[in-house]
């Protein structure tokens, strides 16, 4: 049995068909889950990676999801009837499959050079934009279709990270003692489209700057920045990238001086980084981690999420950001160290830092960014969140063993 991909079209001879969603509720109590039995078949019919569909279910239903392409195992936390999932799938089809012009499903997702998502229609030739405000758009930008073909995409998150999405499932309120995951999401990406539009209009072609992992970490205290700036003024042999990185930090400090309460907005920060050719310099993430936040860091992470998602383009940037965060908490705001699980939760939920990098950060100490004793203190505070990630992964693996 097949149904029309566009269910608004009642023509029995409509040639674009897909299998209806098949789902089975498993488990009971807090462990109840819904297995989408034919998710891969539906994804093939829609010409979309199966992860996009399952992630969309998670975002729309406020539930955690579990994705195992190799085992053809796709779960959504909670009890959801096939008819409900089919209705949710209609939303995915309208937003991410059907051409915005002719409503034909013969489209491919492409990412424009300015990070706009468009549906490239093979039927009418139109290229229509997709809504960047939807959380799935952020996931697609970080996991483009080409990288997910044949299940071979490079995982941004490890096993359970690619499986766990905001809301529902295991509660970590006892760990982080913060807002619920659903509350933490509220308002996320609300201004992402406007920010992206302004950023894309301001961005220019950028030089690729070679960076070595073992280069020095930047002390962004006001005294250190000013001292380096003075020292570098008299050095003709100093590398320009150091000068520009210092200039970037100096600019932010100067903008917040003279009694100003707020740092420049995200668009201004991005434009300045582009002007100084620092967007390809991983250590810009180290600087941003130290200048964007104050004692309200938990709430501010969501506010700055679009900027950070755009700047932190690979693992090196993420490592530098976590190093800057370690320095910010360990040396500048030690009173905030106990809320590190909340902070990591926000970075995780907003798809800013991958699970792999969070796990690495929380399971070993380093004297690269701060004295080793400070590193131990900061990273020890991350353990509750790391424990939750590990237990979630173990639970997921166990659920797979039950069905093999």
C-alpha positions as CSV (number, residue, x, y, z in Angstrom):
1,X,0.0,0.0,0.0
2,X,1.2,3.5,-0.9
3,X,-0.1,7.0,-0.3
4,X,0.4,10.3,-2.0
5,X,3.5,12.1,-0.8
6,X,1.4,15.3,-0.9
7,X,-1.7,14.1,1.0
8,X,-3.6,17.2,0.0
9,X,-3.6,15.8,-3.5
10,X,-6.4,13.3,-3.8
11,X,-5.6,12.3,-7.4
12,X,-5.4,8.4,-7.4
13,X,-3.0,8.7,-10.3
14,X,-0.6,11.0,-8.6
15,X,2.8,9.4,-9.3
16,X,4.7,10.5,-6.2
17,X,4.0,7.8,-3.6
18,X,5.4,6.8,-0.3
19,X,4.7,4.0,2.2
20,X,2.5,5.1,5.2
21,X,4.3,5.4,8.5
22,X,4.4,2.2,10.4
23,X,5.1,2.5,14.1
24,X,5.1,0.3,17.2
25,X,5.0,1.4,20.8
26,X,7.6,-0.4,23.0
27,X,8.3,-0.5,26.7
28,X,6.2,1.1,29.5
29,X,6.4,3.8,32.1
30,X,9.3,6.2,31.7
31,X,11.0,3.9,29.2
32,X,8.1,3.9,26.7
33,X,9.3,4.5,23.1
34,X,7.8,4.4,19.7
35,X,9.8,2.6,17.0
36,X,9.3,3.9,13.5
37,X,9.5,0.6,11.6
38,X,9.8,1.8,8.0
39,X,11.6,5.1,8.5
40,X,14.3,4.2,5.9
41,X,11.7,3.3,3.3
42,X,9.8,6.6,3.8
43,X,13.1,8.5,3.7
44,X,14.0,6.9,0.4
45,X,10.6,7.8,-1.1
46,X,11.2,11.4,0.0
47,X,14.8,11.5,-1.1
48,X,15.9,12.7,2.3
49,X,18.3,11.3,4.9
50,X,16.3,9.3,7.4
51,X,18.0,11.3,10.3
52,X,16.2,14.4,9.1
53,X,12.8,12.8,9.5
54,X,13.5,11.4,12.9
55,X,15.1,14.6,14.1
56,X,12.0,16.5,12.8
57,X,9.7,14.2,14.8
58,X,11.8,14.9,17.9
59,X,11.7,18.6,17.5
60,X,8.0,18.7,16.7
61,X,7.0,16.3,19.5
62,X,9.4,17.6,22.1
63,X,10.9,14.1,22.5
64,X,14.3,12.5,22.5
65,X,15.1,10.4,19.5
66,X,17.3,7.4,18.9
67,X,18.9,6.8,15.5
68,X,20.8,3.7,14.5
69,X,21.2,3.6,10.7
70,X,23.3,0.4,10.6
71,X,20.6,-1.5,12.6
72,X,17.7,0.2,10.9
73,X,16.4,1.2,14.3
74,X,14.7,4.5,14.8
75,X,13.0,5.5,18.1
76,X,11.0,8.5,19.3
77,X,10.5,8.7,23.1
78,X,6.9,8.4,24.2
79,X,3.8,6.7,22.8
80,X,2.9,8.1,19.4
81,X,0.3,6.5,17.1
82,X,1.1,6.1,13.4
83,X,-1.6,8.6,12.4
84,X,0.0,11.2,14.6
85,X,3.5,10.6,13.1
86,X,1.9,10.8,9.7
87,X,0.4,14.2,10.4
88,X,3.8,15.4,11.7
89,X,5.5,14.0,8.6
90,X,3.1,16.2,6.5
91,X,4.8,19.2,8.1
92,X,8.2,17.9,7.2
93,X,7.2,17.3,3.6
94,X,5.7,20.8,3.3
95,X,8.7,22.6,4.8
96,X,11.6,20.4,3.6
97,X,10.5,18.4,0.5
98,X,7.8,20.1,-1.6
99,X,8.9,22.8,-4.0
100,X,7.8,26.2,-2.8
101,X,6.7,27.1,-6.3
102,X,5.1,24.1,-8.0
103,X,4.6,21.8,-4.9
104,X,6.4,19.0,-6.7
105,X,8.5,16.7,-4.4
106,X,11.3,16.2,-7.0
107,X,13.6,18.5,-5.0
108,X,17.1,18.3,-3.5
109,X,18.3,20.3,-0.5
110,X,21.3,22.5,-1.4
111,X,23.3,24.8,0.8
112,X,24.1,28.2,-0.8
113,X,27.4,29.8,-0.3
114,X,25.9,32.2,2.3
115,X,24.5,29.2,4.3
116,X,20.9,29.6,3.0
117,X,19.0,26.4,2.7
118,X,17.1,26.0,-0.6
119,X,15.0,23.3,-2.3
120,X,16.3,22.8,-5.8
121,X,13.3,21.6,-7.9
122,X,14.1,19.3,-10.8
123,X,10.6,19.7,-12.2
124,X,10.2,23.5,-12.6
125,X,13.8,24.6,-12.0
126,X,12.9,27.0,-9.2
127,X,15.1,27.3,-6.1
128,X,12.9,28.1,-3.1
129,X,14.3,28.9,0.4
130,X,13.6,26.9,3.5
131,X,12.8,28.4,7.0
132,X,16.1,28.9,8.8
133,X,14.3,29.5,12.0
134,X,13.3,25.8,12.3
135,X,15.6,23.8,14.5
136,X,16.0,21.2,11.8
137,X,17.5,23.8,9.5
138,X,20.4,24.2,12.0
139,X,20.8,20.4,12.0
140,X,20.9,20.2,8.2
141,X,23.5,23.0,8.0
142,X,25.8,21.0,10.3
143,X,24.9,17.7,8.6
144,X,24.4,18.4,4.9
145,X,22.7,15.8,2.7
146,X,25.9,14.8,0.8
147,X,27.6,13.8,4.0
148,X,24.8,11.6,5.1
149,X,24.4,9.4,2.0
150,X,24.5,5.7,2.6
151,X,24.7,6.3,6.4
152,X,28.3,7.5,6.1
153,X,28.0,11.0,7.4
154,X,30.6,12.1,9.9
155,X,28.8,12.1,13.2
156,X,28.7,15.5,14.9
157,X,27.8,13.7,18.1
158,X,28.6,10.2,19.3
159,X,26.1,7.4,19.4
160,X,23.6,8.8,21.9
161,X,24.2,12.4,20.9
162,X,22.9,11.7,17.4
163,X,20.1,9.9,19.1
164,X,19.1,12.4,21.8
165,X,17.2,15.5,21.1
166,X,15.6,18.2,23.4
167,X,12.7,17.4,25.6
168,X,11.3,14.2,27.1
169,X,13.3,11.1,28.0
170,X,15.9,11.2,30.7
171,X,15.6,14.2,32.9
172,X,18.8,15.9,34.0
173,X,17.2,18.4,36.3
174,X,18.7,16.5,39.2
175,X,22.1,16.9,37.6
176,X,22.0,20.4,36.4
177,X,19.3,21.8,38.7
178,X,18.3,24.1,35.9
179,X,15.4,24.7,33.6
180,X,13.8,21.7,31.9
181,X,15.0,20.9,28.5
182,X,11.8,22.1,27.0
183,X,12.1,25.4,28.8
184,X,15.7,25.7,27.8
185,X,14.7,25.5,24.1
186,X,12.0,28.2,24.3
187,X,12.8,31.0,22.0
188,X,15.8,29.2,20.4
189,X,16.6,30.3,16.9
190,X,13.8,32.9,17.0
191,X,16.0,35.5,15.4
192,X,18.2,33.1,13.5
193,X,16.9,34.0,10.0
194,X,17.4,37.7,10.6
195,X,20.9,37.2,12.0
196,X,21.8,34.9,9.2
197,X,20.5,37.5,6.6
198,X,22.6,40.3,8.2
199,X,25.6,38.2,8.7
200,X,25.5,36.8,5.2
201,X,25.2,40.3,3.8
202,X,28.2,41.4,5.8
203,X,30.5,38.4,5.2
204,X,33.2,38.6,2.6
205,X,35.6,36.2,1.2
206,X,38.0,35.1,3.9
207,X,41.6,33.9,3.8
208,X,42.4,30.5,5.1
209,X,44.8,30.9,8.0
210,X,47.0,28.0,9.0
211,X,46.9,27.2,12.7
212,X,48.9,24.8,14.8
213,X,47.2,23.1,17.7
214,X,50.1,23.8,20.1
215,X,50.2,27.5,19.6
216,X,49.7,29.7,22.7
217,X,46.4,30.4,24.3
218,X,45.2,34.0,24.5
219,X,44.8,35.6,27.8
220,X,41.9,37.9,27.3
221,X,42.1,39.9,30.5
222,X,42.1,43.6,29.8
223,X,45.6,44.0,31.2
224,X,47.0,41.2,29.1
225,X,45.3,42.4,25.9
226,X,46.6,45.9,26.3
227,X,50.1,44.7,27.2
228,X,50.3,42.4,24.1
229,X,49.0,45.1,21.9
230,X,51.8,47.5,23.1
231,X,54.4,44.9,22.7
232,X,53.3,43.9,19.2
233,X,53.3,47.5,18.0
234,X,57.1,47.5,18.1
235,X,57.6,44.1,16.6
236,X,58.0,43.9,12.8
237,X,58.4,40.1,12.9
238,X,55.2,39.3,14.8
239,X,52.6,37.3,12.9
240,X,49.7,39.3,11.5
241,X,47.2,36.7,12.8
242,X,48.2,37.3,16.4
243,X,47.9,41.1,15.9
244,X,44.5,40.7,14.4
245,X,43.3,38.3,17.1
246,X,44.5,40.8,19.7
247,X,42.9,43.6,17.8
248,X,39.6,41.7,17.9
249,X,39.8,41.2,21.6
250,X,40.9,44.8,22.1
251,X,38.0,46.1,20.0
252,X,35.4,44.2,22.2
253,X,37.0,45.5,25.4
254,X,37.0,49.0,24.1
255,X,33.4,48.8,23.0
256,X,32.4,47.7,26.5
257,X,34.5,50.4,28.2
258,X,33.3,53.8,29.3
259,X,30.5,52.5,31.4
260,X,28.7,50.6,28.6
261,X,26.8,47.6,30.0
262,X,26.6,45.5,26.8
263,X,29.1,44.0,24.4
264,X,28.5,44.7,20.7
265,X,25.7,42.7,19.1
266,X,26.3,39.4,17.3
267,X,26.2,40.9,13.8
268,X,28.7,43.6,14.7
269,X,31.0,40.9,16.3
270,X,30.8,38.7,13.1
271,X,31.5,41.7,10.8
272,X,34.5,42.7,12.9
273,X,35.9,39.2,12.9
274,X,35.4,39.1,9.1
275,X,37.1,42.5,8.7
276,X,40.1,41.2,10.7
277,X,40.1,37.9,8.8
278,X,39.7,35.9,11.9
279,X,36.7,33.6,10.9
280,X,39.1,30.9,9.9
281,X,41.2,31.2,13.0
282,X,40.0,28.6,15.6
283,X,41.3,30.8,18.5
284,X,38.5,33.3,17.8
285,X,36.3,30.7,19.6
286,X,38.6,30.9,22.6
287,X,38.2,34.7,22.7
288,X,34.4,34.6,22.3
289,X,34.0,32.1,25.2
290,X,35.7,34.7,27.4
291,X,33.9,37.9,26.2
292,X,30.3,37.0,25.4
293,X,29.1,36.0,28.8
294,X,28.7,37.1,32.4
295,X,26.9,35.5,35.4
296,X,23.8,34.9,33.2
297,X,25.8,32.6,30.9
298,X,23.2,29.8,31.0
299,X,20.6,32.1,29.4
300,X,23.1,33.9,27.2
301,X,24.2,30.8,25.4
302,X,20.8,30.5,23.7
303,X,20.9,34.2,22.8
304,X,24.3,33.8,21.1
305,X,23.5,30.3,19.6
306,X,23.2,31.5,16.0
307,X,26.5,33.3,16.1
308,X,28.3,30.4,17.8
309,X,26.8,27.9,15.4
310,X,28.1,29.9,12.5
311,X,31.6,30.5,13.9
312,X,32.3,27.1,15.5
313,X,32.7,25.3,12.2
314,X,34.7,22.2,13.2
315,X,36.2,20.3,16.1
316,X,39.2,22.7,16.5
317,X,36.9,25.6,17.0
318,X,34.9,23.6,19.6
319,X,38.1,22.7,21.5
320,X,39.2,26.3,21.6
321,X,35.7,27.4,22.8
322,X,35.8,24.9,25.6
323,X,39.3,26.0,26.5
324,X,38.1,29.6,26.7
325,X,35.1,28.6,28.8
326,X,37.5,26.7,31.1
327,X,39.6,29.9,31.5
328,X,36.5,32.1,31.9
329,X,35.1,29.9,34.7
330,X,38.3,28.9,36.3
331,X,40.1,32.2,36.5
332,X,37.5,34.9,35.9
333,X,34.2,33.6,37.4
334,X,35.1,30.7,39.7
335,X,31.7,31.1,41.5
336,X,30.1,29.9,38.3
337,X,32.0,26.6,38.2
338,X,29.1,24.6,40.0
339,X,26.7,25.4,37.2
340,X,28.9,24.0,34.5
341,X,26.5,21.1,33.9
342,X,23.8,23.6,33.1
343,X,26.2,25.4,30.7
344,X,27.2,22.1,28.9
345,X,23.5,21.2,28.6
346,X,22.8,24.5,26.8
347,X,25.8,24.1,24.5
348,X,24.6,20.5,23.8
349,X,20.9,21.4,23.3
350,X,21.8,24.3,21.0
351,X,24.0,22.1,18.8
352,X,27.0,24.4,19.5
353,X,29.4,21.7,20.9
354,X,29.3,18.0,19.9
355,X,28.9,15.3,22.5
356,X,32.3,13.9,21.4
357,X,34.0,17.2,22.4
358,X,32.1,17.5,25.6
359,X,33.0,13.9,26.6
360,X,36.7,14.6,25.9
361,X,36.6,17.8,27.8
362,X,34.9,16.2,30.9
363,X,37.1,13.1,31.1
364,X,40.6,14.5,31.1
365,X,42.5,17.5,32.4
366,X,44.9,19.7,30.6
367,X,47.2,22.6,31.4
368,X,46.9,24.0,27.9
369,X,44.5,26.8,28.9
370,X,44.8,27.1,32.7
371,X,47.0,25.7,35.5
372,X,46.4,22.0,35.9
373,X,44.8,22.4,39.3
374,X,42.3,24.8,37.9
375,X,41.6,22.5,35.0
376,X,40.9,19.6,37.5
377,X,38.5,21.8,39.4
378,X,36.6,22.9,36.3
379,X,36.4,19.5,34.6
380,X,35.5,17.8,37.8
381,X,32.4,20.0,37.9
382,X,31.4,18.6,34.5
383,X,31.2,15.0,35.7
384,X,27.4,14.9,36.4
385,X,26.7,15.9,32.9
386,X,29.3,13.4,31.5
387,X,27.7,10.7,33.6
388,X,24.3,11.4,32.2
389,X,25.6,11.2,28.6
390,X,27.3,7.9,29.3
391,X,24.3,6.4,31.0
392,X,22.0,7.6,28.2
393,X,24.3,5.9,25.7
394,X,24.4,2.7,27.7
395,X,20.6,2.7,27.8
396,X,20.4,3.2,24.1
397,X,22.8,0.3,23.4
398,X,20.8,-1.9,25.7
399,X,17.6,-1.1,23.9
400,X,19.2,-2.2,20.7
401,X,20.4,-5.5,22.2
402,X,16.8,-6.3,23.2
403,X,15.6,-6.3,19.7
404,X,18.5,-8.1,18.0
